Amino acid sequence: MEVGLADLVRLALVEPFEAEHEAPKQIARRLSKAGLIEHFNFKHSRFTLARRASGDCRFLDALTRRCSVYEQRPETCRRHPQRGPRPGYCAYAERAPRA
């Protein structure tokens, strides 16, 4: 899942002071070393959060399958399915029957 710096602050992965005074590249390096992000897109300053071995979001509760940070969830999740790698697509939406 791609997130911005404001999302990382909301998730408490980055301190507001750090977000204001550190270059995104430096923040990405720290988060990558900590295993919190998988990738940093320099051109758009977007961070890709690390996932579990199963491919699930790190914030998805394994037992309840609910978001464990719902109130602080990233903007991508707030706007799903309008935003993301496949805009308009939701794996959990009901599909129209094929003719």
Buried (B, 14 or more C-beta within 10 A) or exposed (E): BBBBBEBBBBBEBBEEEBBEEBEBEEBBBBBBEEEBBEEBEEEEBBBBBBEEEEEEBBBBEEEEEEBEBEEBBBBBBEEBEEBBEEEEEEEEEEEEEEE
